[in-house]
């Protein structure tokens, strides 16, 4: 997205260096034909990911991607999707109306809004990211390794991923204190508890956290832009009298 925005800016500001498409350059059929290749690549990519997940899950959809999908609360998933759909129905038309006179900004804002609203759908997947789980103790790891050496890998397979990865207890696992003192720890506002709150509430929490983060970054960027405008004069000074 950042690459596309940067390229669009260069095409608009420096068309002699980075020429871009202009209205009327090609008929509508040719412009639509330009979507054929990316669409085909997308379909192939989805197919490859699906097959890779089947291989990882030994051909069973219930363990697709090596995850236990039987633990998913599909009723909660449905509620979460409904919440995202309702938020989309309210926010997207509102943005379109408020930014109707600024086509470029409107398209970017709509794209970011769609990402913010629908990215929490990843909460559906069981499991967690590498390093998010608690490390086992040295005694537990040693016992699991001893059992594995004797032909019983069950204890080792039950260890957290951080321990299975190196067959050890990482010495600095508890030294990464900054990860537990983020502005919005767990990517969610403090009033959302992922351990007990339903998925639809976690979904809204992710959206609020994302909006706050984008707002902070936007305000900082706007401040730097205004500072740059103040620092650099718009008109070249007359150095003979400056």
MOZIQUI-V331634 format. One record per pair of residues at least 6 apart in sequence whose ideal C-beta (glycine too) atoms are under 8 Angstrom apart, sorted by sequence separation. I is the first residue (numbers start at 1). GAP is how many residues later the second one is. If there is no record, write none. Layout:
{{I | GAP} {I | GAP}}
This chain:
{{57 | 6} {62 | 6} {63 | 6} {99 | 6} {100 | 6} {147 | 6} {163 | 6} {184 | 6} {186 | 6} {188 | 6} {10 | 7} {11 | 7} {54 | 7} {57 | 7} {62 | 7} {99 | 7} {147 | 7} {148 | 7} {157 | 7} {10 | 8} {11 | 8} {12 | 8} {56 | 8} {57 | 8} {61 | 8} {62 | 8} {136 | 8} {147 | 8} {148 | 8} {156 | 8} {162 | 8} {186 | 8} {194 | 8} {197 | 8} {11 | 9} {56 | 9} {57 | 9} {147 | 9} {192 | 9} {54 | 10} {56 | 10} {57 | 10} {96 | 10} {99 | 10} {192 | 10} {7 | 11} {53 | 11} {95 | 11} {144 | 11} {145 | 11} {156 | 11} {162 | 11} {8 | 12} {53 | 12} {143 | 12} {144 | 12} {192 | 12} {53 | 13} {192 | 13} {95 | 14} {96 | 14} {144 | 14} {188 | 14} {191 | 14} {95 | 15} {140 | 15} {144 | 15} {189 | 16} {188 | 17} {92 | 18} {95 | 18} {141 | 18} {187 | 18} {188 | 18} {140 | 19} {144 | 19} {187 | 19} {189 | 19} {188 | 20} {189 | 20} {92 | 21} {188 | 21} {91 | 22} {92 | 22} {141 | 22} {145 | 22} {187 | 22} {136 | 23} {189 | 23} {136 | 24} {135 | 25} {184 | 25} {88 | 26} {91 | 26} {134 | 26} {141 | 26} {133 | 27} {135 | 27} {136 | 27} {141 | 27} {133 | 28} {135 | 28} {141 | 28} {184 | 28} {88 | 29} {133 | 29} {184 | 29} {87 | 30} {88 | 30} {131 | 30} {130 | 31} {131 | 31} {138 | 31} {130 | 32} {137 | 32} {84 | 33} {136 | 33} {84 | 34} {135 | 34} {130 | 35} {135 | 35} {84 | 36} {84 | 37} {135 | 38} {135 | 39} {80 | 40} {81 | 40} {80 | 41} {80 | 43} {80 | 44} {77 | 47} {72 | 52} {72 | 54} {71 | 55} {69 | 57} {67 | 58} {68 | 58} {67 | 59} {68 | 59} {65 | 60} {67 | 60} {124 | 75} {123 | 76} {123 | 79} {123 | 80} {120 | 82} {120 | 83} {123 | 83} {120 | 86} {119 | 87} {120 | 87} {117 | 90} {116 | 91} {119 | 91} {116 | 94} {116 | 95} {8 | 96} {116 | 98} {112 | 102} {5 | 103} {1 | 110} {83 | 117} {87 | 117} {82 | 118} {79 | 119} {80 | 119} {84 | 119} {79 | 120} {80 | 120} {83 | 120} {87 | 120} {79 | 121} {83 | 121} {76 | 122} {77 | 122} {80 | 122} {76 | 123} {80 | 123} {76 | 124} {73 | 126}}
